Amino acid sequence: MFIKRLFSTIVLLFLFSAAIFAPTPYSWIVFLLLCCLLTFTLVLEVCNIVKNIGMKTYHYFAAAVCTLIAIVAWMGVFKIDILIWITWFLSIPAALSGPLFILFSRNSGERIRKWFNTLIVSAFVMLPVFLIVCIYIVGSMFSKYPQKINYYFLVFVLLTKIGDIGAYVVGTVSNKLMKGGNHKMVPSISPGKSWEGAAGGLFITILLALGFHAWLPQLIVLKTLPLAVITGVCMFFGSVAGDLMESVLKRAAGIKDSGATIPGIGGVFDLVDSLFVTAPVASIIFFAAQRLF
């Protein structure tokens, strides 16, 4: 298991690094491929989870549509006008599909329920994925650094994931060192999370945000010292909320992992769950900082 996890981690880090540090347009192409693969698999995993709680969906249709939307959003790295026209063009058959599907469903309540379940799952997955793509586009198009490195996306992902890692390490160590174990945060939802781990994860996230502030002062979300601290705090709690959200969903479905797509790690949803909340949080911070500075 350790070898599989190590191999998967190395591959993911390589692809993630290429999407950020590789010269354009190669970095854009790597991000597109990674985004398509993860989005398609993510939708299938979520559809499988909600199926266990009685929500049947047209899973392959949902996965294909969400992947197509991700591709259209990615086109914004080339020209925003193209994105607007393509979105408008594709919205026509998308708007017609729902009414026509219901019209020809022959009064089948089951088919109609599956259709609306599909729309709900698609929106649930696609909205944060769309925001993640938008964050990548912002980092690609508006970088003030001559190297054209997507620092904004780098900061977004690292501030999200470092909290998970820090909380896990501190929580594990504190549970072994403290007599009787550490203090559990929400044992009914996620038995492994502790207040000690949360405190450690929060401290590490803020520390990383301050480090980025010193290294990349031109990034608008790290423009000032207080803003860097606020960004770190918000990203950590957003990460925790996203992780707990997935735990609630999996507990309701009676499963442990969202899937087995990534050897040694689990499903794609297990990997990106925290981004579901930090993507809108990072977007709010970005727009607020734009108004302030």
C-alpha positions as CSV (number, residue, x, y, z in Angstrom):
1,M,0.0,0.0,0.0
2,F,2.8,2.4,0.9
3,I,4.5,1.8,-2.5
4,K,1.3,2.4,-4.4
5,R,0.6,5.6,-2.4
6,L,4.1,6.8,-3.0
7,F,3.9,6.1,-6.7
8,S,0.5,7.9,-7.0
9,T,1.8,10.9,-5.1
10,I,4.9,11.2,-7.3
11,V,2.8,11.1,-10.5
12,L,0.3,13.6,-9.1
13,L,3.0,16.0,-8.0
14,F,4.7,15.7,-11.4
15,L,1.5,16.6,-13.3
16,F,0.6,19.4,-10.8
17,S,4.1,20.8,-11.1
18,A,4.0,20.6,-14.9
19,A,0.6,22.4,-15.0
20,I,2.2,25.3,-13.0
21,F,5.9,25.5,-14.0
22,A,6.0,24.2,-17.5
23,P,6.3,26.8,-20.3
24,T,3.0,27.8,-22.0
25,P,1.2,26.3,-23.8
26,Y,2.4,23.0,-22.4
27,S,1.3,23.9,-18.9
28,W,-2.2,24.7,-20.2
29,I,-2.3,21.3,-22.0
30,V,-1.2,19.4,-18.9
31,F,-3.8,21.2,-16.8
32,L,-6.5,20.4,-19.4
33,L,-5.7,16.7,-19.5
34,L,-5.5,16.5,-15.7
35,C,-8.8,18.5,-15.3
36,C,-10.7,16.3,-17.8
37,L,-9.5,13.0,-16.2
38,L,-10.3,14.2,-12.7
39,T,-13.6,15.8,-13.5
40,F,-14.9,12.8,-15.4
41,T,-13.9,10.4,-12.7
42,L,-15.1,12.7,-9.9
43,V,-18.6,12.9,-11.3
44,L,-18.8,9.1,-11.6
45,E,-17.7,8.7,-8.0
46,V,-20.2,11.3,-6.7
47,C,-23.0,9.6,-8.8
48,N,-22.0,6.3,-7.3
49,I,-22.1,7.7,-3.7
50,V,-25.6,9.3,-4.1
51,K,-26.8,6.1,-5.7
52,N,-26.3,4.5,-2.3
53,I,-28.7,7.0,-0.7
54,G,-31.4,6.4,-3.3
55,M,-30.5,9.0,-5.9
56,K,-30.1,7.3,-9.3
57,T,-28.5,9.3,-12.1
58,Y,-27.5,9.2,-15.7
59,H,-23.9,9.0,-14.5
60,Y,-22.0,8.8,-17.9
61,F,-24.1,11.6,-19.3
62,A,-23.3,13.8,-16.3
63,A,-19.6,13.0,-16.4
64,A,-19.4,13.8,-20.1
65,V,-21.3,17.1,-19.8
66,C,-19.3,18.3,-16.8
67,T,-16.0,17.4,-18.6
68,L,-17.2,19.4,-21.6
69,I,-18.0,22.4,-19.4
70,A,-14.5,22.2,-17.9
71,I,-13.0,22.2,-21.4
72,V,-15.1,25.2,-22.4
73,A,-14.0,27.1,-19.2
74,W,-10.4,26.2,-19.9
75,M,-10.6,27.9,-23.3
76,G,-10.7,31.2,-21.3
77,V,-6.8,30.9,-21.1
78,F,-6.8,31.9,-24.8
79,K,-9.4,34.5,-25.1
80,I,-12.4,35.5,-22.9
81,D,-14.5,36.4,-26.0
82,I,-14.2,32.9,-27.4
83,L,-15.4,31.5,-24.0
84,I,-18.4,33.7,-24.0
85,W,-19.5,32.8,-27.6
86,I,-18.9,29.1,-27.1
87,T,-20.8,29.1,-23.8
88,W,-23.7,30.9,-25.5
89,F,-23.8,28.5,-28.4
90,L,-23.7,25.4,-26.1
91,S,-26.3,26.8,-23.8
92,I,-29.0,26.4,-26.6
93,P,-29.0,22.6,-26.8
94,A,-28.4,22.5,-23.0
95,A,-31.6,24.6,-22.4
96,L,-33.6,22.4,-24.8
97,S,-32.4,19.1,-23.4
98,G,-34.4,19.3,-20.2
99,P,-37.8,20.2,-21.5
100,L,-37.5,17.7,-24.5
101,F,-36.4,14.9,-22.2
102,I,-39.4,15.4,-19.9
103,L,-41.7,15.7,-23.0
104,F,-40.6,12.3,-24.3
105,S,-40.3,10.6,-20.9
106,R,-43.8,9.1,-21.4
107,N,-44.9,10.1,-17.9
108,S,-42.1,8.0,-16.3
109,G,-41.6,9.4,-12.8
110,E,-38.4,7.3,-12.4
111,R,-36.8,8.8,-15.5
112,I,-37.7,12.3,-14.5
113,R,-36.3,11.8,-11.0
114,K,-33.1,10.4,-12.5
115,W,-32.9,13.5,-14.8
116,F,-33.2,16.0,-12.0
117,N,-30.8,14.0,-9.8
118,T,-28.3,14.2,-12.7
119,L,-28.7,17.9,-12.8
120,I,-28.2,18.3,-9.1
121,V,-25.1,16.1,-9.1
122,S,-23.7,17.9,-12.2
123,A,-24.2,21.3,-10.5
124,F,-22.7,20.1,-7.2
125,V,-19.5,19.0,-9.0
126,M,-19.3,21.5,-11.8
127,L,-19.6,24.7,-9.9
128,P,-16.5,24.2,-7.8
129,V,-14.7,22.7,-10.8
130,F,-15.6,25.8,-12.8
131,L,-14.2,28.0,-10.1
132,I,-11.0,26.0,-9.9
133,V,-10.5,26.4,-13.7
134,C,-11.2,30.1,-13.3
135,I,-8.6,30.4,-10.6
136,Y,-6.1,28.7,-12.9
137,I,-7.1,31.1,-15.8
138,V,-6.6,34.1,-13.5
139,G,-3.1,32.8,-12.5
140,S,-2.2,32.2,-16.2
141,M,-3.5,35.5,-17.6
142,F,-2.8,38.1,-14.9
143,S,0.6,37.0,-13.6
144,K,2.9,40.0,-12.9
145,Y,5.9,37.8,-12.9
146,P,8.2,37.6,-16.0
147,Q,8.5,33.8,-15.6
148,K,4.8,33.4,-16.4
149,I,4.5,30.8,-13.6
150,N,1.0,30.3,-12.3
151,Y,1.8,31.3,-8.7
152,Y,-1.8,32.1,-7.9
153,F,-2.9,28.5,-8.6
154,L,0.1,27.2,-6.7
155,V,-0.8,29.2,-3.6
156,F,-4.4,28.2,-3.8
157,V,-3.7,24.5,-3.9
158,L,-0.9,24.5,-1.4
159,L,-2.8,26.5,1.2
160,T,-5.7,24.1,0.8
161,K,-3.7,20.9,1.1
162,I,-1.2,21.9,3.7
163,G,-3.9,22.3,6.3
164,D,-5.0,18.7,5.7
165,I,-1.4,17.4,6.0
166,G,-0.6,19.5,9.1
167,A,-3.8,18.5,10.9
168,Y,-3.2,14.9,10.1
169,V,0.4,14.9,11.3
170,V,-0.3,17.0,14.5
171,G,-3.4,15.0,15.2
172,T,-1.6,11.6,14.9
173,V,1.3,12.7,17.1
174,S,-0.9,14.3,19.7
175,N,-3.1,11.2,19.9
176,K,0.0,9.1,20.6
177,L,1.6,11.4,23.1
178,M,-1.5,12.5,25.2
179,K,-2.7,10.3,27.9
180,G,-6.1,9.0,26.8
181,G,-5.7,10.4,23.3
182,N,-6.5,13.8,21.9
183,H,-9.8,15.6,21.9
184,K,-12.0,14.6,19.0
185,M,-13.7,17.4,17.0
186,V,-16.7,15.7,15.4
187,P,-16.4,11.9,16.2
188,S,-19.9,11.2,14.8
189,I,-18.7,12.5,11.3
190,S,-15.0,12.0,11.2
191,P,-13.5,10.1,14.1
192,G,-9.9,10.9,13.1
193,K,-10.2,14.7,13.4
194,S,-9.1,16.4,16.6
195,W,-9.0,19.9,18.0
196,E,-5.2,19.5,18.5
197,G,-4.8,18.5,14.8
198,A,-7.0,21.5,13.8
199,A,-4.9,23.9,15.8
200,G,-1.7,22.5,14.3
201,G,-3.1,22.6,10.8
202,L,-4.3,26.2,11.2
203,F,-0.9,27.3,12.5
204,I,0.9,25.7,9.6
205,T,-1.5,27.1,7.0
206,I,-1.1,30.6,8.4
207,L,2.7,30.2,8.5
208,L,2.7,29.1,4.9
209,A,0.5,32.1,3.9
210,L,3.0,34.4,5.7
211,G,5.9,32.7,3.8
212,F,4.1,33.2,0.5
213,H,3.5,36.9,1.5
214,A,7.2,37.4,1.9
215,W,8.1,35.5,-1.3
216,L,5.2,36.6,-3.6
217,P,4.1,40.1,-2.3
218,Q,2.6,40.9,-5.7
219,L,-0.2,38.4,-5.4
220,I,-3.2,40.3,-4.6
221,V,-4.6,37.8,-2.0
222,L,-1.3,38.2,-0.1
223,K,-0.9,41.9,-0.6
224,T,-0.6,42.8,3.0
225,L,0.3,41.0,6.2
226,P,-3.2,41.0,7.7
227,L,-4.7,39.9,4.3
228,A,-2.2,37.0,4.2
229,V,-3.3,35.9,7.7
230,I,-7.0,36.2,6.8
231,T,-6.3,34.2,3.6
232,G,-4.6,31.4,5.5
233,V,-7.3,31.2,8.2
234,C,-10.1,31.2,5.6
235,M,-8.4,28.6,3.4
236,F,-7.8,26.3,6.4
237,F,-11.4,26.4,7.6
238,G,-12.6,26.0,4.1
239,S,-10.4,22.9,3.7
240,V,-11.8,21.4,6.9
241,A,-15.4,22.1,5.9
242,G,-14.8,20.5,2.5
243,D,-13.3,17.4,4.1
244,L,-16.1,17.1,6.6
245,M,-18.7,17.6,3.8
246,E,-17.4,14.5,2.0
247,S,-17.3,12.6,5.3
248,V,-21.0,13.3,5.9
249,L,-21.8,12.3,2.3
250,K,-19.9,9.0,2.6
251,R,-21.3,8.2,6.0
252,A,-24.8,8.7,4.7
253,A,-24.0,6.4,1.8
254,G,-22.4,3.8,4.1
255,I,-19.0,3.7,2.3
256,K,-15.4,4.4,3.5
257,D,-13.7,5.7,0.3
258,S,-15.3,7.5,-2.7
259,G,-13.5,5.1,-5.0
260,A,-10.3,3.3,-5.9
261,T,-9.2,5.4,-8.9
262,I,-5.9,6.5,-7.4
263,P,-3.9,3.5,-6.1
264,G,-2.9,3.8,-2.5
265,I,-4.9,7.0,-2.0
266,G,-8.5,6.2,-2.9
267,G,-10.9,8.1,-5.1
268,V,-10.6,11.5,-6.8
269,F,-13.3,12.9,-4.5
270,D,-11.1,11.9,-1.5
271,L,-8.3,13.9,-3.1
272,V,-10.2,17.1,-4.0
273,D,-13.0,17.3,-1.5
274,S,-11.4,20.3,0.4
275,L,-11.2,22.2,-2.9
276,F,-15.0,22.2,-3.1
277,V,-15.1,24.8,-0.4
278,T,-11.8,26.6,-0.8
279,A,-12.4,27.4,-4.5
280,P,-15.4,29.7,-3.7
281,V,-13.6,31.0,-0.6
282,A,-10.4,31.9,-2.6
283,S,-12.7,33.5,-5.3
284,I,-14.3,35.7,-2.6
285,I,-11.0,36.7,-1.2
286,F,-9.7,37.5,-4.7
287,F,-12.7,39.8,-5.6
288,A,-12.6,41.5,-2.2
289,A,-8.9,42.1,-2.5
290,Q,-9.5,43.6,-6.0
291,R,-11.9,46.1,-4.6
292,L,-9.5,47.0,-1.7
293,F,-6.3,47.3,-3.7
